[in-house]
């Protein structure tokens, strides 16, 4: 794929074979002052899989995602993405290397329309300079139209054609979550991080969202790491599950293995002392 | 009934993302331009053009500048007056150094100086936001005012401390100085404002404008989508200050004719901020509406209120008392708008348009 090809591929070409590790997290420790959010956690995400991260509230799941896309800088440990070991990295660098995410509490651009929000996801793909944009003519207009076509593909995929021009602030919660997924997809990520994509949804919306996640994974081969509390969804969607509790990894493996893991059961149900 | 989009289908994305997708809107814009460029200078007298329309256009341009920063990027600034001053002094120094160059070139070039200064004072925005940023931009205001007084080189060592606009020509017509006609100055201001409004609307609807709005709405998510806060914020400061600088140059060269440091004090910063708030944050149309209300309304009240009061009541008031009345009205309007309609007159206008589109069947 050359750099000027603007058609939608779903993800960048990362040159990593399916089944090999796309992301390596090694011995990460993160603390805020005296609070240890994550303690010595290692795991990997294989290319093309759906990796779930679960755990009780406050276990450090969202902190883990924040470490992966550069919001937090861990005190110890290293992250290797696409074979490159990263030092301290800024969120926009993570974005340009192919990591995209959605947020637990919807973080859409509320003053903008659905269309503009998803166009915002294309920011990194657009490069025409200020002086072309000033005239909105020639290459700048061309670029705008090409990316609009891609965005329309995503809108069609997510079945949100009717709200294309609505300001996202006025949309119901379920649709906002869907628009946010669209925005993350528009960046054509290699690794898509979903922070509780089903939170607060009704059954039908959950089914829709699950369908979109599976389709993204299978159609485009996008690798997905998701945090979710709905165990039914996690066990159905995920290829492998990692369990965190109080910032420590207590379980990792296939959904069935994790379900049978005594530590995990104790963490969720509590254990009598 | 006449304002309806039924039957106007868009077959391309280009047509769908046009600035005025509805045919009637296009018609209105051309009508406004025709009125502005032909009817107003033809029928307007010296007072109407010189004291109402030219300052209205100057403040509109400054409001667009501030709106780019405050309305579209979410960085509140109180340095507008000073950035206008930078433009004015830069234009003055340049035209003294090179008297033969077309003054219009210098008016645009002065925006570049203002943009550089604005970017410098925009640096704190990378670390702080909200009220704290307001304070640092206020520091820019006071520092630059100090510079305009204490650096005599800026006003060419005049005894009065003021800059006086020399007579300059463009395309063989006298455009600045005492003998320039109001019509010519008005047409130049209008042309600059129209062109720069068009540029602003293009930038805002493109990638750069979108990245500004992303920073405004949710800076964390913006960073994650690949927007670099450094570039987005500083480019907003630069473009905003460029507009303010050009507005400042126009203010002195096309309107005031002479200016000293009081012309760029913080009152102007507040005035422009009120225009933006009243007109509508994040709307270019709002800049025109806000400037119109805050500049033209007091002039009308000053001229019309005293005779009306004389005629219908036993009291008499003079024009300075009428100014107080307009202060009260504008103050109340700002408070009411902040509470009832934070998006200002432009939002009201959008609501009216929406109602017109579906009239007479509201569903």
Interface residues (C-beta under 8 A of the other chain):
Chain A: X69 X71 X90 X91 X92 X94 X95 X96 X100 X101 X103 X107 X108 X109 X110 X111 X112 X116 X119 X120 X121 X123 X124 X126 X128 X130 X133 X134 X135 X136 X140 X141 X143 X144 X145 X148 X149 X152 X183 X187
Chain B: X12 X13 X14 X17 X199 X202 X203 X205 X206 X207 X208 X209 X210 X211 X213 X214 X216 X217 X218 X220 X221 X222 X223 X224 X225 X226 X227 X228 X235 X282
